[in-house]
Amino acid sequence: MDYKTPGVYVEEVSVFPPSVAQVETAIPAFIGYTEKGPTSPEKIKSLVDYEMLYGGAANELPEFVIDGDGNITGDIPGTPVYKLYHALQLYFANGGGPCYIISVGNYTADADNIDPTELESALALLRKEDEPTMILFPDAPGNTDLYKAAMQQCADLGDRFAICDVDPVEHPTDPAGESAEPFRNDIGTSNLMYGAAYYPNLATSLTHMAADDEINVENNTVDMKLRHTEAAIAADPTLAETSVFHANNGASKDKYYDIKKRIADATLEMPPSGAIAGVYAAVDTKRGVWKAPANVSLNRVKKPTVHLENSEQDGLNVSDTGKSINAIRFFTGKGVLVWGARTLDGNSNEWRYISVRRFFNMVEESVMKATERFVFEPNDANTWVKVKSMIENFLVLQWRAGALMGAKAEEAFFVKVGLGETMTADDVLNGKMIVEIGMAVVRPAEFIILRFSHKMLES
């Protein structure tokens, strides 16, 4: 300040170093088809938010037929074509929070309407969004072309992770091996540390969802709805004659409840990615992104569609291809557990574990955003000290939380910056400030080995 007039002047002096704010780690992006709504990426916080903006599930129920003898026919599909809504049900039931939705179009009556090119175009829109940290394609499980494109985006941006579903293959004796082989053959070898695959599908407690007045019934050759609303009948009393529940038929209400029970009993089989995204979010919130998202039970899941034993998981978890597939298994007395924590790069000592890859994503993104304020600052020792202190303070917090290994902070990480240490004089002349950061991230105890032996009598 240029002092010229006599008086008292107040100056505020900044003594605290700048800090690194940790970015969010569990914001998935669901890409798929919706009943309505915008096609631009939108953030929601709950299933209610989704329903207000995008509507509900697709009505994929058949037309039920009640013949003259009172018999009811109509095959209810076990797996929905449009899975996004049901994947969100699993996501929120398993601890999910805010997420992004990218709608690629509305439901149609054509069951073959799932177009991978539309989903890939939506993935390109996601590239412009900074906040999402996970990518899912519930409507196209097992589509390795989409997964490869997603992992390429993850590698390019360095702040997100892809969750892949392994499409199940029917096989009488080796369903796990038969399902893993085509997936591993098609997934390629690039950017595998940015994705994780899960198997098998899940038998859930979810059911088809449709309003009674959207369910068609042929009752003794008369086309009806299962039940018109009371408001609709009050406006047009003749609708009562075309409603199974209201029709002048002594057994009509019994048939109504029979059909409702059939729908309630026909629970859905779903790919696991929606539930797994919820597990990631819950573990990140309760423990931290450095904790492996495994040995966690799944809600609204009755059982895996394939019962895996240890010997069958051996070939999934550790493979000579290096492409690990995480199993979801049922354990007596424990329920359905996520029983794997590896990325698709299962032979890599650096990026074998999901938690390590996602922790590095978080630190890299957090530090990058915090250091943007130093762009065009003088490239001298004053700036270097500020940057180093800022990053060290952030990593100390991570070490104290249990994310980094080491009895002392200096054993858990290092931050280096300076002339002659990370930079040459030529680097400084070219405007480069190079900071080197090393971290000893905790790794999951994947194999706990208990060794027992006889002890000789000593007295």
JOHU-V798473 format. One record per run of one state. SS is the DSSP state (H for helix, E for strand, L for the rest). FROM is the first residue (numbers start at 0). TO is the last residue. Records with the same first field share a line. If there is no record, write none. Layout:
SS=FROM-TO  FROM-TO
This chain:
L=0-26  34-40  44-45  54-62  66-70  73-82  93-97  106-114  126-132  136-136  140-142  157-159  165-173  186-190  199-200  207-210  214-214  219-220  225-228  235-235  243-250  265-265  270-271  286-294  297-299  304-308  317-323  331-333  339-340  342-351  374-379  401-402  404-407  417-417  419-421  423-423  429-433  439-439  441-458
E=27-33  41-43  63-65  71-72  98-105  133-135  160-164  194-198  201-206  215-218  221-224  242-242  266-269  295-296  300-303  324-330  334-338  341-341  352-352  403-403  412-416  418-418  422-422  434-438  440-440
H=46-53  83-92  115-125  137-139  143-156  174-185  191-193  211-213  229-234  236-241  251-264  272-285  309-316  353-373  380-400  408-411  424-428
